[in-house]
Amino acid sequence: MTVSLFESEQSEFLALRNVAGQYSLWPSWLEVPAGWSAEFGPSSRGDVLSYIENSWVERQF
């Protein structure tokens, strides 16, 4: 079975954030896409997901 780049427990990840305040899990070895900035990491997948869960505030418009 093939593991996705975003599911590997052995890789390091970043927490990215865009101008709209949305977060994304991102492999640390990939270039950060335009419009996004690294907010946390590199760290384990679990640590980055915890950071995102604790940081992301849903905005009600």
MARFIFI-29074 format. One record per residue (C-alpha): x negated, y negated, z; residue number from 0. Coordinates in Angstrom, 3 decimals. Example, Ala and Ser with C-alpha at 12.3 -4.5 7.8 and 13.67 -1.06 7.14 Angstrom:
// residues 2
<rec><xx>-12.300</xx><yy>4.500</yy><zz>7.800</zz><pos>0</pos></rec>
<rec><xx>-13.670</xx><yy>1.060</yy><zz>7.140</zz><pos>1</pos></rec>
This chain:
// residues 61
<rec><xx>0.000</xx><yy>0.000</yy><zz>0.000</zz><pos>0</pos></rec>
<rec><xx>-1.308</xx><yy>-3.458</yy><zz>-0.928</zz><pos>1</pos></rec>
<rec><xx>-1.326</xx><yy>-6.177</yy><zz>1.723</zz><pos>2</pos></rec>
<rec><xx>-0.404</xx><yy>-9.724</yy><zz>0.694</zz><pos>3</pos></rec>
<rec><xx>-2.946</xx><yy>-12.523</yy><zz>1.190</zz><pos>4</pos></rec>
<rec><xx>-0.547</xx><yy>-13.932</yy><zz>3.779</zz><pos>5</pos></rec>
<rec><xx>-0.111</xx><yy>-10.697</yy><zz>5.739</zz><pos>6</pos></rec>
<rec><xx>-3.723</xx><yy>-9.657</yy><zz>6.312</zz><pos>7</pos></rec>
<rec><xx>-4.550</xx><yy>-9.390</yy><zz>10.008</zz><pos>8</pos></rec>
<rec><xx>-8.289</xx><yy>-9.388</yy><zz>9.208</zz><pos>9</pos></rec>
<rec><xx>-8.328</xx><yy>-12.751</yy><zz>7.398</zz><pos>10</pos></rec>
<rec><xx>-8.559</xx><yy>-16.233</yy><zz>8.859</zz><pos>11</pos></rec>
<rec><xx>-5.828</xx><yy>-18.765</yy><zz>8.152</zz><pos>12</pos></rec>
<rec><xx>-5.048</xx><yy>-22.459</yy><zz>8.341</zz><pos>13</pos></rec>
<rec><xx>-1.846</xx><yy>-24.203</yy><zz>9.309</zz><pos>14</pos></rec>
<rec><xx>-1.125</xx><yy>-26.751</yy><zz>6.580</zz><pos>15</pos></rec>
<rec><xx>1.284</xx><yy>-29.676</yy><zz>6.851</zz><pos>16</pos></rec>
<rec><xx>2.748</xx><yy>-31.847</yy><zz>4.097</zz><pos>17</pos></rec>
<rec><xx>4.076</xx><yy>-35.424</yy><zz>4.203</zz><pos>18</pos></rec>
<rec><xx>7.617</xx><yy>-34.125</yy><zz>4.835</zz><pos>19</pos></rec>
<rec><xx>6.395</xx><yy>-32.466</yy><zz>8.048</zz><pos>20</pos></rec>
<rec><xx>6.720</xx><yy>-28.932</yy><zz>6.680</zz><pos>21</pos></rec>
<rec><xx>4.152</xx><yy>-26.313</yy><zz>7.677</zz><pos>22</pos></rec>
<rec><xx>2.614</xx><yy>-23.448</yy><zz>5.768</zz><pos>23</pos></rec>
<rec><xx>0.381</xx><yy>-20.512</yy><zz>6.622</zz><pos>24</pos></rec>
<rec><xx>-2.614</xx><yy>-20.611</yy><zz>4.245</zz><pos>25</pos></rec>
<rec><xx>-5.675</xx><yy>-18.375</yy><zz>3.766</zz><pos>26</pos></rec>
<rec><xx>-8.702</xx><yy>-20.348</yy><zz>4.959</zz><pos>27</pos></rec>
<rec><xx>-10.826</xx><yy>-19.424</yy><zz>1.940</zz><pos>28</pos></rec>
<rec><xx>-8.378</xx><yy>-20.922</yy><zz>-0.575</zz><pos>29</pos></rec>
<rec><xx>-8.527</xx><yy>-24.601</yy><zz>-1.511</zz><pos>30</pos></rec>
<rec><xx>-5.903</xx><yy>-26.690</yy><zz>0.280</zz><pos>31</pos></rec>
<rec><xx>-3.313</xx><yy>-27.735</yy><zz>-2.327</zz><pos>32</pos></rec>
<rec><xx>-2.698</xx><yy>-31.387</yy><zz>-3.157</zz><pos>33</pos></rec>
<rec><xx>-0.150</xx><yy>-32.965</yy><zz>-0.840</zz><pos>34</pos></rec>
<rec><xx>-1.072</xx><yy>-30.719</yy><zz>2.098</zz><pos>35</pos></rec>
<rec><xx>-3.605</xx><yy>-31.166</yy><zz>4.914</zz><pos>36</pos></rec>
<rec><xx>-5.109</xx><yy>-28.684</yy><zz>7.342</zz><pos>37</pos></rec>
<rec><xx>-3.685</xx><yy>-29.199</yy><zz>10.845</zz><pos>38</pos></rec>
<rec><xx>-5.076</xx><yy>-26.140</yy><zz>12.648</zz><pos>39</pos></rec>
<rec><xx>-7.597</xx><yy>-23.382</yy><zz>12.105</zz><pos>40</pos></rec>
<rec><xx>-9.282</xx><yy>-21.482</yy><zz>10.784</zz><pos>41</pos></rec>
<rec><xx>-7.984</xx><yy>-18.860</yy><zz>13.181</zz><pos>42</pos></rec>
<rec><xx>-6.207</xx><yy>-15.506</yy><zz>13.240</zz><pos>43</pos></rec>
<rec><xx>-2.858</xx><yy>-15.116</yy><zz>11.505</zz><pos>44</pos></rec>
<rec><xx>-1.091</xx><yy>-14.748</yy><zz>14.850</zz><pos>45</pos></rec>
<rec><xx>-2.687</xx><yy>-17.870</yy><zz>16.327</zz><pos>46</pos></rec>
<rec><xx>-1.801</xx><yy>-19.944</yy><zz>13.268</zz><pos>47</pos></rec>
<rec><xx>1.803</xx><yy>-18.687</yy><zz>13.230</zz><pos>48</pos></rec>
<rec><xx>2.108</xx><yy>-19.536</yy><zz>16.945</zz><pos>49</pos></rec>
<rec><xx>0.742</xx><yy>-23.016</yy><zz>16.269</zz><pos>50</pos></rec>
<rec><xx>3.270</xx><yy>-23.540</yy><zz>13.485</zz><pos>51</pos></rec>
<rec><xx>6.140</xx><yy>-22.236</yy><zz>15.627</zz><pos>52</pos></rec>
<rec><xx>5.211</xx><yy>-24.597</yy><zz>18.477</zz><pos>53</pos></rec>
<rec><xx>4.561</xx><yy>-27.615</yy><zz>16.238</zz><pos>54</pos></rec>
<rec><xx>7.334</xx><yy>-27.538</yy><zz>13.651</zz><pos>55</pos></rec>
<rec><xx>10.299</xx><yy>-29.647</yy><zz>14.695</zz><pos>56</pos></rec>
<rec><xx>13.381</xx><yy>-29.275</yy><zz>12.540</zz><pos>57</pos></rec>
<rec><xx>14.664</xx><yy>-32.693</yy><zz>11.598</zz><pos>58</pos></rec>
<rec><xx>18.366</xx><yy>-33.264</yy><zz>11.405</zz><pos>59</pos></rec>
<rec><xx>19.260</xx><yy>-35.883</yy><zz>8.813</zz><pos>60</pos></rec>
